[in-house]
Amino acid sequence: MKNIGQLMKQAQEMQAKMATMQEDLAKLTVEGYSGGSMITVTMNCKGEMQKIKIDPGLVNPEEVDILEDLILAASNDAKAKAEARVSEEMAKITGGIKLPGGMQLPF
């Protein structure tokens, strides 16, 4: 029975660490770039876009579709970086233990 008690304690500790990590991830930001850094998207590590910066030289009414594509590319770049950062932070908490298939954290 002692092992079950230790296991429960470890699970509670991990849950507390996960809650702290989720709060920290909301504060961490990454930047994604496209068009040679003419578009910059800032996103937190929870995947929430915080800011978009557009080089004024890009604004041409006849090329709006290009601008839209560049914003999309920068956003996807920032999201990929945020996901990588989340994976790094998760590895710190779980000690590199892989979670079972289909189990994704943070919830």
DSSP file (Angstrom, degrees, kcal/mol; ACC not computed):
  #  RESIDUE AA STRUCTURE BP1 BP2  ACC     N-H-->O    O-->H-N    N-H-->O    O-->H-N    TCO  KAPPA ALPHA  PHI   PSI    X-CA   Y-CA   Z-CA
    1    1 A M     >        0   0    0      0, 0.0     4,-1.9     0, 0.0     3,-0.2   0.000 360.0 360.0 360.0 -27.0    0.0    0.0    0.0
    2    2 A K  H  >  +     0   0    0      1,-0.2     4,-2.1     2,-0.2     5,-0.2   0.883 360.0  55.0 -60.8 -37.8    2.9    2.3    0.6
    3    3 A N  H  > S+     0   0    0      1,-0.2     4,-2.4     2,-0.2    -1,-0.2   0.871 105.3  52.2 -63.8 -37.2    3.7    2.4   -3.1
    4    4 A I  H  > S+     0   0    0      2,-0.2     4,-2.6    -3,-0.2    -1,-0.2   0.910 108.8  50.9 -65.7 -41.3    0.2    3.5   -4.0
    5    5 A G  H  X S+     0   0    0     -4,-1.9     4,-2.1     2,-0.2    -2,-0.2   0.905 111.5  47.3 -61.6 -41.9    0.5    6.4   -1.5
    6    6 A Q  H  X S+     0   0    0     -4,-2.1     4,-2.5     2,-0.2    -2,-0.2   0.897 111.2  51.8 -66.2 -39.8    3.7    7.4   -3.1
    7    7 A L  H  X S+     0   0    0     -4,-2.4     4,-2.3     1,-0.2    -2,-0.2   0.911 109.8  48.8 -63.2 -42.8    2.2    7.2   -6.5
    8    8 A M  H  X S+     0   0    0     -4,-2.6     4,-2.2     2,-0.2    -1,-0.2   0.900 110.9  50.8 -63.9 -40.6   -0.7    9.4   -5.5
    9    9 A K  H  X S+     0   0    0     -4,-2.1     4,-2.3     1,-0.2    -2,-0.2   0.919 110.6  48.8 -63.3 -43.4    1.6   11.9   -4.0
   10   10 A Q  H  X S+     0   0    0     -4,-2.5     4,-2.5     1,-0.2    -2,-0.2   0.890 109.9  52.1 -63.6 -38.9    3.7   12.0   -7.2
   11   11 A A  H  X S+     0   0    0     -4,-2.3     4,-2.2     2,-0.2    -1,-0.2   0.901 110.1  48.4 -64.3 -40.7    0.6   12.4   -9.3
   12   12 A Q  H  X S+     0   0    0     -4,-2.2     4,-2.1     2,-0.2    -2,-0.2   0.895 111.3  50.0 -66.0 -40.0   -0.5   15.4   -7.1
   13   13 A E  H  X S+     0   0    0     -4,-2.3     4,-2.3     2,-0.2    -2,-0.2   0.911 111.0  48.9 -63.7 -42.1    2.9   17.0   -7.4
   14   14 A M  H  X S+     0   0    0     -4,-2.5     4,-2.5     1,-0.2    -2,-0.2   0.890 109.1  53.2 -65.4 -38.3    2.8   16.6  -11.1
   15   15 A Q  H  X S+     0   0    0     -4,-2.2     4,-2.1     2,-0.2    -1,-0.2   0.912 109.6  48.2 -62.9 -42.3   -0.6   18.1  -11.3
   16   16 A A  H  X S+     0   0    0     -4,-2.1     4,-2.1     1,-0.2    -2,-0.2   0.909 111.7  49.7 -64.0 -42.1    0.6   21.1   -9.3
   17   17 A K  H  X S+     0   0    0     -4,-2.3     4,-2.7     1,-0.2    -2,-0.2   0.886 108.9  53.2 -63.8 -38.1    3.6   21.5  -11.6
   18   18 A M  H  X S+     0   0    0     -4,-2.5     4,-2.5     2,-0.2    -2,-0.2   0.913 107.8  50.2 -63.5 -42.6    1.3   21.3  -14.7
   19   19 A A  H  X S+     0   0    0     -4,-2.1     4,-1.7     2,-0.2    -1,-0.2   0.919 112.8  46.7 -61.9 -43.5   -0.9   24.1  -13.4
   20   20 A T  H  X S+     0   0    0     -4,-2.1     4,-2.4     1,-0.2    -2,-0.2   0.912 111.1  52.3 -63.6 -42.6    2.2   26.2  -12.8
   21   21 A M  H  X S+     0   0    0     -4,-2.7     4,-2.8     1,-0.2    -2,-0.2   0.902 106.2  53.3 -62.0 -41.2    3.5   25.4  -16.2
   22   22 A Q  H  X S+     0   0    0     -4,-2.5     4,-1.3     1,-0.2    -1,-0.2   0.899 110.0  47.9 -62.2 -39.9    0.2   26.4  -17.9
   23   23 A E  H  X S+     0   0    0     -4,-1.7     4,-0.6     1,-0.2    -1,-0.2   0.913 113.1  48.5 -64.1 -42.6    0.4   29.8  -16.2
   24   24 A D  H >X S+     0   0    0     -4,-2.4     4,-1.4     1,-0.2     3,-1.0   0.879 106.2  56.9 -65.5 -38.6    4.0   30.2  -17.2
   25   25 A L  H 3< S+     0   0    0     -4,-2.8    20,-1.5     1,-0.3    21,-0.3   0.841  99.9  58.6 -63.9 -32.5    3.3   29.2  -20.8
   26   26 A A  H 3< S+     0   0    0     -4,-1.3    -1,-0.3     1,-0.2    -2,-0.2   0.766 109.4  45.8 -66.4 -23.4    0.7   32.0  -21.1
   27   27 A K  H << S+     0   0    0     -3,-1.0     2,-0.3    -4,-0.6    -2,-0.2   0.723  95.1  87.8 -90.9 -24.6    3.6   34.4  -20.2
   28   28 A L     <  -     0   0    0     -4,-1.4    17,-1.8    -3,-0.0     2,-0.3  -0.564  62.0-165.8 -77.5 136.9    6.2   33.0  -22.6
   29   29 A T  E     -A   44   0A   0     -2,-0.3     2,-0.3    15,-0.2    15,-0.2  -0.912  11.3-169.6-124.4 153.5    6.1   34.4  -26.1
   30   30 A V  E     -A   43   0A   0     13,-2.8    13,-2.6    -2,-0.3     2,-0.4  -0.927  15.7-136.3-131.2 157.9    7.6   33.4  -29.5
   31   31 A E  E     -A   42   0A   0     -2,-0.3     2,-0.4    11,-0.2    11,-0.2  -0.951  10.8-160.8-118.3 138.5    7.9   35.3  -32.7
   32   32 A G  E     -A   41   0A   0      9,-2.9     9,-2.6    -2,-0.4     2,-0.3  -0.905  11.5-161.2-114.4 147.3    7.2   33.9  -36.2
   33   33 A Y  E     +A   40   0A   0     -2,-0.4     2,-0.3     7,-0.2     7,-0.2  -0.908  13.8 170.1-128.8 151.9    8.5   35.5  -39.4
   34   34 A S  E  >> +A   39   0A   0      5,-1.6     5,-1.9    -2,-0.3     4,-1.0  -0.971  61.2  35.8-150.6 165.2    7.7   35.4  -43.1
   35   35 A G  T >45S-     0   0    0     -2,-0.3     3,-0.5     1,-0.2    -1,-0.1   0.886 134.7 -52.3  60.5  40.1    8.6   37.4  -46.1
   36   36 A G  T 345S-     0   0    0      1,-0.2    -1,-0.2     2,-0.1    -3,-0.0   0.895 109.2 -50.4  63.3  39.0   12.2   38.0  -44.9
   37   37 A S  T 345S+     0   0    0      2,-0.2    -1,-0.2    -3,-0.1    -2,-0.2   0.650 107.8 124.5  70.9  19.0   10.9   39.3  -41.6
   38   38 A M  T <<5S+     0   0    0     -4,-1.0    17,-2.7    -3,-0.5     2,-0.4   0.738  76.6  42.3 -77.2 -21.9    8.5   41.7  -43.3
   39   39 A I  E   <S-AB  34  54A   0     -5,-1.9    -5,-1.6    15,-0.2     2,-0.4  -0.994  73.1-175.4-122.9 129.6    5.7   40.1  -41.3
   40   40 A T  E     -AB  33  53A   0     13,-2.6    13,-3.1    -2,-0.4     2,-0.5  -0.993   4.7-168.6-126.4 129.9    6.2   39.3  -37.6
   41   41 A V  E     -AB  32  52A   0     -9,-2.6    -9,-2.9    -2,-0.4     2,-0.5  -0.974   6.7-157.7-116.7 128.9    3.6   37.5  -35.5
   42   42 A T  E     +AB  31  51A   0      9,-3.0     8,-3.6    -2,-0.5     9,-1.8  -0.921  19.8 171.6-106.7 130.3    4.0   37.3  -31.7
   43   43 A M  E     -AB  30  49A   0    -13,-2.6   -13,-2.8    -2,-0.5     6,-0.2  -0.980  29.7-123.8-137.7 145.5    2.2   34.5  -30.0
   44   44 A N  E >   -A   29   0A   0      4,-2.6     3,-2.0    -2,-0.3   -15,-0.2  -0.426  38.8-102.2 -82.1 169.8    2.2   33.1  -26.4
   45   45 A C  T 3  S+     0   0    0    -17,-1.8   -19,-0.2   -20,-1.5   -16,-0.1   0.342 118.9  67.3 -79.8  10.0    3.0   29.5  -25.9
   46   46 A K  T 3  S-     0   0    0    -21,-0.3    -1,-0.3   -18,-0.2     3,-0.1   0.338 121.1-104.5-100.6   2.2   -0.6   28.6  -25.4
   47   47 A G  S <  S+     0   0    0     -3,-2.0     2,-0.6     1,-0.3    -2,-0.2   0.607  75.1 139.9  89.0  12.9   -1.2   29.5  -29.1
   48   48 A E        -     0   0    0     -4,-0.1    -4,-2.6    31,-0.0    -1,-0.3  -0.811  52.7-128.0 -94.2 121.7   -2.8   32.9  -28.6
   49   49 A M  E     +B   43   0A   0     -2,-0.6    -6,-0.3    -6,-0.2     3,-0.1  -0.495  29.2 176.9 -69.8 131.8   -1.7   35.5  -31.1
   50   50 A Q  E     +     0   0A   0     -8,-3.6     2,-0.3     1,-0.3    -7,-0.2   0.753  58.3   0.1-104.9 -35.0   -0.5   38.6  -29.2
   51   51 A K  E     -B   42   0A   0     -9,-1.8    -9,-3.0     2,-0.0     2,-0.4  -0.995  48.1-155.5-159.9 147.0    0.7   41.0  -32.0
   52   52 A I  E     -B   41   0A   0     -2,-0.3     2,-0.5   -11,-0.2   -11,-0.2  -0.999  11.9-167.4-126.7 130.5    1.2   41.3  -35.7
   53   53 A K  E     -B   40   0A   0    -13,-3.1   -13,-2.6    -2,-0.4     2,-0.5  -0.981   4.8-168.9-120.0 127.9    3.8   43.7  -37.2
   54   54 A I  E     -B   39   0A   0     -2,-0.5   -15,-0.2   -15,-0.2   -16,-0.1  -0.962  26.6-120.4-119.8 127.5    3.7   44.5  -40.9
   55   55 A D    >   -     0   0    0    -17,-2.7     3,-2.4    -2,-0.5     4,-0.4  -0.490  24.0-132.6 -61.6 126.6    6.4   46.3  -42.8
   56   56 A P  G >  S+     0   0    0      0, 0.0     3,-1.2     0, 0.0    -1,-0.2   0.764 102.1  69.7 -56.4 -26.1    4.8   49.4  -44.2
   57   57 A G  G 3  S+     0   0    0      1,-0.2    -2,-0.1   -19,-0.0   -19,-0.0   0.648  90.6  63.0 -66.8 -13.2    6.4   48.7  -47.6
   58   58 A L  G <  S+     0   0    0     -3,-2.4     2,-1.0   -20,-0.1    -1,-0.2   0.690  73.9 103.4 -83.4 -19.3    4.1   45.7  -48.0
   59   59 A V    <   +     0   0    0     -3,-1.2     5,-0.1    -4,-0.4    -1,-0.0  -0.523  38.0 142.4 -77.1 103.8    0.8   47.6  -48.0
   60   60 A N    >   -     0   0    0     -2,-1.0     3,-2.6     1,-0.1     7,-0.2  -0.962  47.5-141.7-139.8 117.8   -0.3   47.8  -51.6
   61   61 A P  G >  S+     0   0    0      0, 0.0     3,-0.7     0, 0.0    -1,-0.1   0.764 102.0  55.9 -54.2 -26.3   -4.0   47.5  -52.3
   62   62 A E  G 3  S+     0   0    0      1,-0.2     3,-0.2     2,-0.1    -3,-0.0   0.574 108.1  48.0 -83.5  -8.0   -3.4   45.4  -55.4
   63   63 A E  G <>  +     0   0    0     -3,-2.6     4,-1.7     1,-0.1     3,-0.4  -0.060  65.8 124.9-123.3  32.8   -1.4   42.8  -53.4
   64   64 A V  H <> S+     0   0    0     -3,-0.7     4,-2.6     1,-0.2     5,-0.2   0.868  72.4  59.3 -60.6 -37.4   -3.6   42.1  -50.4
   65   65 A D  H  > S+     0   0    0      1,-0.2     4,-2.0     2,-0.2    -1,-0.2   0.870 104.7  49.7 -62.6 -35.7   -3.6   38.3  -51.2
   66   66 A I  H  > S+     0   0    0     -3,-0.4     4,-2.3     2,-0.2    -1,-0.2   0.917 110.3  50.4 -66.7 -43.0    0.2   38.2  -50.9
   67   67 A L  H  X S+     0   0    0     -4,-1.7     4,-2.3     1,-0.2    -2,-0.2   0.907 109.5  51.2 -61.0 -42.9    0.0   40.1  -47.5
   68   68 A E  H  X S+     0   0    0     -4,-2.6     4,-2.2     1,-0.2    -1,-0.2   0.909 110.0  49.4 -61.6 -43.1   -2.7   37.6  -46.3
   69   69 A D  H  X S+     0   0    0     -4,-2.0     4,-2.3     1,-0.2    -1,-0.2   0.890 110.6  50.5 -64.0 -39.5   -0.5   34.6  -47.3
   70   70 A L  H  X S+     0   0    0     -4,-2.3     4,-2.4     2,-0.2    -2,-0.2   0.894 109.7  50.0 -66.4 -40.1    2.5   36.2  -45.5
   71   71 A I  H  X S+     0   0    0     -4,-2.3     4,-2.5     2,-0.2    -2,-0.2   0.919 110.9  49.9 -63.7 -43.0    0.5   36.7  -42.3
   72   72 A L  H  X S+     0   0    0     -4,-2.2     4,-2.4     1,-0.2    -2,-0.2   0.916 111.1  49.0 -61.3 -43.7   -0.7   33.2  -42.4
   73   73 A A  H  X S+     0   0    0     -4,-2.3     4,-2.0     2,-0.2    -2,-0.2   0.907 112.2  47.9 -64.1 -42.4    2.9   31.9  -42.8
   74   74 A A  H  X S+     0   0    0     -4,-2.4     4,-2.4     2,-0.2   -33,-0.2   0.892 111.3  51.2 -66.0 -39.8    4.2   34.0  -39.9
   75   75 A S  H  X S+     0   0    0     -4,-2.5     4,-2.4     1,-0.2    -2,-0.2   0.924 110.8  47.6 -62.8 -44.9    1.4   32.8  -37.7
   76   76 A N  H  X S+     0   0    0     -4,-2.4     4,-2.2     2,-0.2    -1,-0.2   0.863 110.4  52.9 -65.0 -35.8    2.1   29.2  -38.5
   77   77 A D  H  X S+     0   0    0     -4,-2.0     4,-1.9     2,-0.2    -2,-0.2   0.923 110.6  46.9 -63.8 -44.9    5.8   29.7  -37.8
   78   78 A A  H  X S+     0   0    0     -4,-2.4     4,-2.3     1,-0.2    -2,-0.2   0.900 111.3  51.6 -64.4 -40.7    5.0   31.3  -34.4
   79   79 A K  H  X S+     0   0    0     -4,-2.4     4,-2.5     1,-0.2    -1,-0.2   0.909 108.1  51.3 -64.3 -41.6    2.6   28.4  -33.6
   80   80 A A  H  X S+     0   0    0     -4,-2.2     4,-2.0     1,-0.2    -1,-0.2   0.897 111.3  48.3 -61.9 -39.8    5.2   25.8  -34.5
   81   81 A K  H  X S+     0   0    0     -4,-1.9     4,-2.1     2,-0.2    -1,-0.2   0.881 110.5  51.3 -67.8 -38.2    7.7   27.5  -32.2
   82   82 A A  H  X S+     0   0    0     -4,-2.3     4,-2.4     2,-0.2    -2,-0.2   0.916 109.7  49.7 -64.2 -43.0    5.2   27.7  -29.4
   83   83 A E  H  X S+     0   0    0     -4,-2.5     4,-2.2     1,-0.2    -2,-0.2   0.883 110.0  50.9 -63.8 -38.7    4.4   24.0  -29.7
   84   84 A A  H  X S+     0   0    0     -4,-2.0     4,-2.0     2,-0.2    -1,-0.2   0.904 110.2  49.8 -64.6 -40.4    8.2   23.2  -29.6
   85   85 A R  H  X S+     0   0    0     -4,-2.1     4,-2.4     2,-0.2    -2,-0.2   0.898 108.6  52.3 -65.2 -40.5    8.5   25.3  -26.4
   86   86 A V  H  X S+     0   0    0     -4,-2.4     4,-2.6     1,-0.2    -1,-0.2   0.915 108.3  51.6 -61.2 -42.9    5.6   23.5  -24.8
   87   87 A S  H  X S+     0   0    0     -4,-2.2     4,-2.2     1,-0.2    -1,-0.2   0.899 109.4  50.2 -60.7 -41.2    7.3   20.2  -25.6
   88   88 A E  H  X S+     0   0    0     -4,-2.0     4,-1.4     2,-0.2    -1,-0.2   0.920 112.2  46.6 -62.4 -44.3   10.5   21.4  -24.0
   89   89 A E  H  X S+     0   0    0     -4,-2.4     4,-1.5     1,-0.2    -2,-0.2   0.879 111.2  52.0 -67.2 -37.9    8.6   22.6  -20.8
   90   90 A M  H  X S+     0   0    0     -4,-2.6     4,-3.0     1,-0.2     6,-0.3   0.894 105.2  55.7 -64.4 -40.2    6.7   19.3  -20.6
   91   91 A A  H  X>S+     0   0    0     -4,-2.2     5,-1.1     1,-0.2     4,-1.0   0.855 104.5  54.3 -61.9 -34.4    9.9   17.3  -20.9
   92   92 A K  H  <5S+     0   0    0     -4,-1.4    -1,-0.2     3,-0.2    -2,-0.2   0.899 114.2  40.5 -64.9 -40.2   11.2   19.2  -17.8
   93   93 A I  H  <5S+     0   0    0     -4,-1.5    -2,-0.2     1,-0.2    -1,-0.2   0.912 120.6  40.6 -76.3 -43.7    8.1   18.3  -15.8
   94   94 A T  H ><5S-     0   0    0     -4,-3.0     3,-1.3    -5,-0.1    -1,-0.2   0.505 104.7-123.1 -86.7  -2.8    7.8   14.7  -16.9
   95   95 A G  T 3<5S-     0   0    0     -4,-1.0    -3,-0.2    -5,-0.3    -4,-0.1   0.798  71.3 -56.4  66.5  27.6   11.5   14.0  -16.8
   96   96 A G  T 3 <S+     0   0    0     -5,-1.1     2,-0.3     1,-0.3    -1,-0.3   0.459  95.6 149.0  83.7   1.2   11.4   12.9  -20.5
   97   97 A I    <   -     0   0    0     -3,-1.3    -1,-0.3    -6,-0.2     2,-0.3  -0.539  46.6-128.4 -69.9 128.1    8.7   10.3  -19.9
   98   98 A K        -     0   0    0     -2,-0.3     3,-0.1    -3,-0.1    -1,-0.1  -0.585  20.3-125.9 -77.3 137.5    6.5    9.9  -23.0
   99   99 A L        -     0   0    0     -2,-0.3     3,-0.1     4,-0.1    -1,-0.1  -0.509  35.8 -89.2 -80.1 152.5    2.8   10.1  -22.4
  100  100 A P    >   -     0   0    0      0, 0.0     3,-2.1     0, 0.0    -1,-0.1  -0.216  61.0 -77.2 -58.2 152.2    0.5    7.3  -23.6
  101  101 A G  T 3  S+     0   0    0      1,-0.3     3,-0.1    -3,-0.1    -3,-0.0  -0.197 118.9  18.5 -52.5 136.1   -0.8    7.7  -27.1
  102  102 A G  T 3  S+     0   0    0      1,-0.2     2,-0.8    -3,-0.1    -1,-0.3   0.243  93.0 118.0  86.3 -13.3   -3.7   10.2  -27.3
  103  103 A M    <   -     0   0    0     -3,-2.1     2,-0.4    -4,-0.0    -1,-0.2  -0.791  42.7-177.7 -91.4 114.1   -2.8   11.9  -24.0
  104  104 A Q        -     0   0    0     -2,-0.8    -3,-0.0    -3,-0.1     0, 0.0  -0.932  13.7-130.4-116.4 132.8   -2.0   15.5  -24.7
  105  105 A L  S    S+     0   0    0     -2,-0.4     2,-0.1     2,-0.1   -15,-0.1  -0.959  81.3  47.1-127.4 149.6   -0.9   18.0  -22.1
  106  106 A P              0   0    0      0, 0.0    -1,-0.1     0, 0.0   -87,-0.0   0.540 360.0 360.0 -73.0 151.7   -1.5   20.7  -21.1
  107  107 A F              0   0    0     -2,-0.1    -2,-0.1    -4,-0.0    -3,-0.0   0.480 360.0 360.0 -70.4 360.0   -5.2   19.9  -21.2
